[in-house]
Amino acid sequence: MPIRDVFLVLLVTVIWGVNFVAAKGAVTHLPPLVANAGRFVVVIIALLPFLKLVPGRMKDLMIASFTLGVLHFGLVFTAMSLAGGVGSVAIAAQLAVPFSTILAIIVLKESLGWKRGAGIVLSFFGVLVLGFDPKVFAYWDALLVMSAAAFVYAVAAILMRRLKDVRAVTTQAWVGVAGAIGSIFLSLVFEHGQWQAITSAPPIAWLCVVYTGLGSSVAGHGTINYLLRKHEVTAVSPYMLATPLFGVLAGMVFLGEHLTWRMVLGGVLTILGVLIITLRNNVRARAVAEVALTSD
């Protein structure tokens, strides 16, 4: 990729890394599902011109949007509300890559291979090491919920593949609608004290909500969609591994978090495992593309 595009993809990883701190700031003052609903209200406002009906595709679009906007991001905000820090959960979020690979093996009947298998084992072992860190063990439930969020993201990614014919920005807008409406409904069922939290939340909480909507969703995902239209996934995806690094750094800078050797070891093992899987997936994707090209 040109230097300009490398800079753009790394900028997105910074935006997404800082987003973990913003999410933590939001749920410090707001219930998780309220914060998630607020995030997607911002997305709707920003992408309203692109919110259009897609004839024949609305059922698949709404299922994918609900899975991503309500289930995945709802779990992410819930994990952040349970976590005592952001570094460990930012690393656990990377389990979306091994989960996606496992689903591809089960659903698409792909072969595993020992290298991808080793990467999967290594990444999960890394999160296990994180969980046994005394500082992280105090909020092990946050790691568990974030791991569930990573699995749901892997499911959402499969659902989103069916929508390649729908403009990415239109899909984002509908994710916003599903995320806002679904989160409001679930908040009314499972949360309490919403109105008191909304009226008493300080400006910083709302700035964090706006950042998660405009920064992470609109700017972050919008830039990645732009890059993926120019370059192959295999060229872009390895750079995304910098996201947890910037998440850890953001936690240290903005929240004064301190790293322990177990957190470092767990993070290195997880990211190394994800790197192996990513590189092997990229090799596999290129091989499939070459076979398809020669068959044509």
C-alpha positions in Angstrom: 0.0 0.0 0.0 1.1 3.6 -0.5 2.5 5.4 2.5 -0.7 7.6 2.6 -2.9 4.5 2.9 -0.7 2.9 5.5 -1.0 6.1 7.5 -4.8 6.0 7.2 -5.1 2.4 8.4 -2.8 3.1 11.3 -4.9 6.2 12.1 -7.9 4.0 12.3 -6.2 1.6 14.8 -5.4 4.7 16.9 -9.0 5.8 16.8 -10.2 2.3 17.7 -7.6 2.0 20.4 -8.7 5.2 22.0 -12.3 4.1 21.6 -11.9 1.6 24.4 -11.1 4.5 26.7 -14.1 6.5 25.4 -16.4 3.5 25.9 -15.1 3.2 29.5 -15.7 6.9 30.0 -19.3 6.6 28.8 -20.3 3.5 30.9 -18.7 5.1 34.0 -21.7 7.5 34.0 -24.3 5.7 31.9 -25.8 2.2 31.8 -24.1 0.2 29.0 -27.1 -0.2 26.8 -28.0 3.5 27.2 -24.4 4.4 26.1 -24.7 2.0 23.1 -28.0 3.5 22.1 -26.5 7.0 22.3 -23.6 5.9 20.2 -25.9 4.8 17.4 -28.2 7.8 17.6 -25.0 9.8 16.7 -24.4 7.4 13.8 -28.0 7.8 12.6 -27.7 11.6 12.6 -24.4 11.5 10.8 -25.5 8.9 8.1 -29.1 9.9 7.8 -28.8 10.8 4.1 -27.6 7.2 3.4 -30.5 5.5 5.3 -32.4 4.0 2.4 -34.5 1.0 1.9 -32.8 -1.8 -0.1 -35.5 -3.8 -1.9 -35.1 -7.6 -1.4 -32.3 -7.2 1.1 -34.0 -5.7 4.2 -34.4 -9.0 6.0 -30.7 -9.9 5.8 -29.8 -6.3 6.4 -31.8 -6.1 9.7 -30.6 -9.5 11.0 -26.9 -8.5 10.4 -27.5 -5.0 11.8 -29.2 -6.3 15.0 -26.4 -8.8 15.5 -23.7 -6.2 15.1 -25.3 -3.1 16.5 -27.2 -4.6 19.5 -25.6 -7.8 20.4 -21.9 -7.2 19.6 -21.6 -3.6 20.7 -24.1 -4.1 23.6 -21.7 -6.8 24.9 -18.7 -4.5 24.3 -20.2 -1.7 26.4 -21.2 -4.2 29.1 -17.7 -5.6 29.2 -16.3 -2.1 29.6 -18.7 -1.4 32.4 -17.4 -4.5 34.2 -13.7 -3.9 33.5 -11.3 -2.2 35.9 -9.1 -1.2 33.0 -9.2 -1.2 29.2 -5.9 -2.8 28.2 -6.9 -6.4 28.9 -10.3 -6.2 27.3 -8.8 -4.5 24.2 -6.6 -7.5 23.8 -9.5 -10.0 24.4 -11.4 -8.3 21.7 -8.9 -9.7 19.2 -10.4 -13.1 19.7 -12.8 -12.2 16.9 -10.1 -13.4 14.5 -9.8 -16.9 15.8 -13.5 -17.1 16.3 -14.0 -16.1 12.7 -11.6 -18.8 11.6 -13.3 -21.4 13.7 -16.7 -20.5 12.2 -15.2 -20.7 8.7 -14.0 -24.2 9.5 -17.4 -25.3 10.8 -19.7 -23.4 8.5 -17.7 -23.2 5.3 -15.9 -26.6 5.9 -12.5 -25.1 5.5 -9.5 -27.2 6.5 -7.7 -26.1 9.6 -4.0 -26.7 9.1 -1.5 -26.9 12.0 -0.4 -23.3 11.7 -3.8 -21.8 12.0 -4.6 -24.4 14.7 -1.5 -23.3 16.6 -2.5 -19.6 16.2 -6.0 -20.3 17.6 -4.6 -22.2 20.6 -2.0 -19.5 21.2 -4.5 -16.6 21.1 -6.9 -18.3 23.6 -4.0 -19.3 25.8 -2.9 -15.6 25.8 -6.3 -14.5 27.1 -6.2 -17.2 29.7 -2.9 -15.9 30.9 -4.5 -12.4 31.1 -7.3 -13.7 33.2 -5.0 -15.1 35.8 -3.2 -11.8 36.3 -4.3 -10.7 39.8 -5.2 -7.2 38.6 -7.3 -8.6 35.8 -8.7 -11.6 37.8 -10.7 -9.0 39.8 -12.8 -8.4 36.7 -12.6 -11.8 34.9 -16.3 -11.4 34.0 -15.4 -8.5 31.7 -12.9 -10.7 29.8 -15.6 -13.3 29.5 -18.2 -10.8 28.2 -15.7 -9.3 25.8 -14.8 -12.8 24.5 -18.6 -13.3 23.9 -18.6 -10.0 22.0 -15.7 -11.2 19.9 -17.7 -14.4 19.0 -20.8 -12.4 18.1 -18.6 -10.1 15.9 -17.4 -13.2 14.1 -21.0 -14.2 13.5 -21.9 -10.7 12.3 -19.0 -10.7 9.9 -20.4 -13.8 8.2 -23.8 -12.2 8.0 -22.3 -9.0 6.6 -20.6 -11.0 3.8 -24.1 -11.6 2.4 -24.5 -7.9 1.9 -21.6 -7.2 -0.4 -24.1 -5.7 -2.9 -25.3 -3.1 -0.4 -23.4 0.1 0.0 -21.2 0.0 3.1 -22.4 3.4 4.3 -26.1 2.3 3.9 -25.3 -0.8 6.0 -23.7 1.3 8.6 -26.8 3.6 8.8 -29.1 0.6 9.3 -26.7 -0.8 12.0 -27.2 2.5 13.7 -31.0 2.2 13.5 -31.0 -1.4 14.8 -28.4 -0.5 17.5 -30.3 2.5 18.8 -33.8 0.9 18.8 -32.7 -2.5 20.0 -30.5 -1.1 22.8 -33.3 1.2 24.0 -35.7 -1.7 24.2 -33.3 -4.0 26.0 -32.3 -1.2 28.3 -35.9 -0.8 29.4 -36.1 -4.5 30.1 -32.8 -5.2 31.8 -31.5 -1.8 33.1 -32.7 0.7 35.7 -32.1 4.3 36.6 -31.7 5.3 33.0 -33.3 8.7 33.3 -31.4 9.7 36.4 -28.1 8.6 34.7 -28.9 10.6 31.5 -29.8 13.8 33.4 -26.9 13.6 35.8 -24.2 12.5 33.3 -21.4 15.1 33.0 -20.4 16.5 29.6 -17.3 14.2 29.4 -19.7 11.2 29.3 -21.5 12.6 26.3 -18.3 13.6 24.6 -17.2 9.9 25.0 -20.5 8.8 23.5 -20.1 11.1 20.5 -16.5 9.9 20.0 -17.7 6.2 19.9 -20.2 7.2 17.3 -18.4 9.7 15.1 -14.8 8.5 15.7 -15.1 4.7 15.9 -18.2 4.0 13.7 -18.4 6.8 11.1 -14.7 7.8 10.7 -13.1 4.5 11.6 -15.3 2.1 9.7 -15.8 4.6 6.9 -12.0 4.8 6.4 -11.6 1.1 6.5 -14.4 0.6 3.9 -12.6 3.1 1.7 -9.3 1.3 2.0 -10.9 -2.1 1.3 -12.3 -0.8 -1.9 -8.7 0.2 -3.0 -6.8 -2.7 -1.6 -7.2 -6.4 -0.8 -8.2 -7.5 2.7 -4.8 -9.3 2.9 -3.0 -6.0 2.5 -5.1 -4.1 5.1 -5.8 -6.7 7.9 -2.3 -7.2 9.3 -2.1 -3.5 10.3 -5.3 -3.9 12.4 -3.3 -5.8 15.0 -2.0 -2.5 16.2 -5.4 -1.7 17.7 -4.9 -3.5 21.0 -1.5 -1.9 21.3 -3.0 1.6 21.0 -5.8 0.5 23.4 -3.2 -0.5 26.0 -1.3 2.8 25.5 -4.5 4.8 25.7 -5.4 3.2 29.0 -1.9 4.1 30.3 -2.1 7.7 29.1 -5.7 8.6 29.9 -6.5 6.2 32.8 -3.1 5.8 34.4 -3.1 2.0 34.0 0.0 0.0 34.9 1.1 -3.1 33.0 2.1 -6.3 34.8 4.3 -8.9 33.3 1.3 -11.3 33.0 -0.6 -8.7 31.1 2.4 -8.2 28.8 2.9 -11.9 28.3 -0.8 -12.6 27.7 -1.0 -9.7 25.3 2.0 -10.9 23.3 0.7 -14.5 23.1 -2.8 -13.4 22.0 -1.6 -10.9 19.4 1.0 -13.4 18.1 -1.7 -16.0 17.8 -3.9 -13.6 15.9 -1.0 -12.6 13.7 -0.4 -16.2 12.7 -4.1 -16.7 11.9 -4.2 -13.5 10.0 -1.2 -14.3 7.9 -2.4 -17.9 7.2 -5.9 -16.6 6.3 -4.3 -14.1 3.9 -2.2 -16.9 2.3 -5.4 -19.0 1.9 -7.4 -16.1 0.4 -4.6 -15.4 -2.2 -4.5 -19.1 -3.1 -8.3 -19.3 -3.5 -8.2 -16.1 -5.7 -5.5 -17.6 -7.8 -7.4 -20.8 -8.3 -10.5 -18.8 -9.3 -8.5 -16.7 -11.7 -6.9 -19.7 -13.5 -10.3 -21.5 -13.7 -11.7 -18.4 -15.5 
